[in-house]
């Protein structure tokens, strides 16, 4: 019953329910973690856009943000995919290192931002954690590769500007596991249009 109440509180952003359940049972969040393996309360609140609830959860348990759901996504990844810049900022305000954590297919939040073309979020992620621009997926793809493969040319441009600013332009010449360069992908995509 407490799990259902917690899930609904996270979905609806009901902080009163959360606080009442914590008063009744201080280990209610730990109990939820042990019995609800599909996703954390942070995942639920993030998907529902409940900023205040996310803030409260992360204040109580900052480590919750590192947890993967059953599909291999962290709450930060979900906020990026859903284009919720305020949620991204809120999560990063507790731990900027979350930008470097990898999930499904060894992707980071920056990879998802590149795939979805979330240029403002790309800026936010790289301001918080510039080194994340060097991270590669399980297939050796950089955020640049993923932006081009997803036809997100504005995102590609933003990433290139960041590479210039960070003096890391050599990343443009990195091949993926198959040896494919971003320039090759860009040329192929432009010829297809």
C-alpha positions in Angstrom: 0.0 0.0 0.0 2.8 2.4 0.9 4.5 1.7 -2.5 1.3 2.7 -4.4 0.9 5.8 -2.3 4.5 6.8 -2.9 4.2 6.2 -6.6 1.1 8.3 -6.8 2.6 11.0 -4.7 5.6 11.1 -7.0 3.4 11.1 -10.1 1.3 14.0 -8.7 4.0 15.8 -6.9 2.3 15.4 -3.5 4.9 16.3 -0.9 2.5 16.0 2.0 2.0 12.3 1.3 5.8 11.8 1.0 6.4 13.6 4.3 3.6 11.8 6.1 4.9 8.4 5.0 8.4 9.3 6.0 7.1 10.3 9.5 5.3 7.0 9.8 8.2 4.9 8.5 11.6 6.5 8.1 12.7 3.6 6.0 9.8 3.8 3.5 12.1 5.0 0.7 14.5 2.1 1.2 11.5 -0.3 1.3 10.3 1.1 -2.0 13.7 0.6 -3.5 13.8 -3.0 -2.4 10.3 -3.9 -3.7 10.0 -1.7 -6.8 12.8 -2.8 -9.2 11.3 -1.3 -12.4 12.0 2.3 -11.6 12.8 4.6 -8.7 10.5 7.3 -7.3 12.8 9.8 -8.9 12.1 8.3 -12.3 8.4 8.5 -11.7 8.6 12.2 -10.5 10.9 13.1 -13.4 8.6 11.6 -16.0 5.7 13.5 -14.5 7.6 16.8 -14.4 7.3 17.1 -10.7 10.2 19.5 -10.0 9.5 20.1 -6.2 9.1 16.4 -5.6 12.4 15.7 -7.4 14.1 18.4 -5.3 12.8 16.8 -2.1 13.8 13.3 -3.1 17.3 14.3 -4.1 17.7 16.3 -0.9 16.8 13.2 1.1 18.8 10.8 -1.0 21.1 12.3 -3.6 22.3 8.8 -4.6 18.9 8.0 -6.1 19.8 10.0 -9.2 22.5 7.4 -10.2 19.9 4.5 -10.3 18.9 3.0 -13.7 15.4 2.0 -14.4 14.6 -1.4 -16.0 15.2 0.2 -19.5 18.7 1.5 -18.6 17.8 5.2 -18.1 18.6 7.5 -15.3 16.3 10.3 -14.2 18.6 12.8 -15.9 18.3 10.9 -19.2 14.5 11.0 -18.9 14.6 14.7 -18.3 16.8 15.2 -21.3 14.6 13.0 -23.6 11.5 14.8 -22.4 13.1 18.2 -23.1 12.7 19.4 -19.5 15.5 21.9 -19.1 14.4 23.0 -15.6 14.4 19.3 -14.5 17.9 18.8 -16.0 19.1 21.9 -14.0 17.5 20.7 -10.8 19.1 17.2 -11.0 22.5 18.6 -11.9 22.3 21.1 -9.0 22.8 18.1 -6.7 25.5 16.4 -8.7 27.1 17.6 -11.9 29.0 14.3 -12.2 25.7 12.6 -13.2 26.6 13.9 -16.7 29.4 11.3 -16.9 27.3 8.3 -15.9 26.5 5.8 -18.6 23.3 3.8 -19.0 21.8 1.8 -21.9 24.3 1.2 -24.7 26.8 3.2 -22.6 25.0 6.4 -23.4 25.2 9.6 -21.3 22.7 12.3 -21.0 24.6 14.3 -23.6 24.2 11.5 -26.1 20.4 11.6 -25.6 20.5 15.4 -26.0 22.4 15.0 -29.3 20.0 12.4 -30.6 16.9 14.5 -29.7 18.5 17.8 -30.9 18.1 19.4 -27.5 20.5 22.3 -28.0 19.7 24.2 -24.8 20.1 21.1 -22.8 23.4 20.3 -24.6 24.6 23.8 -23.5 23.5 23.1 -19.9 25.1 19.6 -19.8 28.4 20.9 -21.2 28.5 23.9 -18.8 28.1 21.5 -15.9 30.4 18.8 -17.2 32.6 19.7 -20.3 34.4 16.4 -20.2 31.2 14.5 -21.1 31.8 15.6 -24.7 34.5 13.0 -25.0 32.4 10.1 -23.9 31.5 7.3 -26.4 28.7 4.7 -26.6 29.2 1.0 -26.7 29.5 1.4 -30.5 32.2 4.1 -30.1 29.9 6.9 -31.1 30.5 10.4 -29.8 27.6 12.9 -29.3 28.6 14.3 -32.8 28.1 10.9 -34.4 24.7 10.5 -32.8 23.5 14.0 -33.7 24.4 13.5 -37.4 22.9 9.9 -37.4 19.7 11.4 -36.0 19.6 14.3 -38.5 20.0 16.8 -35.7 22.3 19.3 -37.5 21.6 22.2 -35.1 22.8 19.9 -32.2 25.8 19.0 -34.3 26.7 22.7 -34.8 26.3 23.4 -31.0 28.6 20.5 -30.2 31.2 21.7 -32.7 31.2 25.1 -31.1 31.7 23.5 -27.7 34.6 21.5 -29.1 36.2 24.7 -30.4 35.6 26.4 -27.0 37.1 23.5 -25.1 40.0 23.1 -27.5 38.9 19.5 -28.3 38.3 19.8 -32.0 40.2 16.5 -32.6 37.1 14.7 -31.4 35.5 15.6 -34.8 38.0 13.1 -36.3 37.2 10.2 -34.0 35.8 7.2 -35.7 33.2 5.0 -34.2 33.8 1.2 -33.7 33.3 0.7 -37.5 35.8 3.5 -38.2 33.1 5.9 -39.5 34.0 9.5 -39.1 31.5 12.3 -38.3 32.5 14.0 -41.6 31.7 10.9 -43.6 28.3 10.6 -41.9 27.6 14.3 -42.5 28.5 13.9 -46.2 26.2 10.9 -46.5 23.3 12.6 -44.7 23.6 15.7 -46.9 23.6 13.6 -50.1 20.4 11.9 -48.9 18.5 15.2 -48.5 
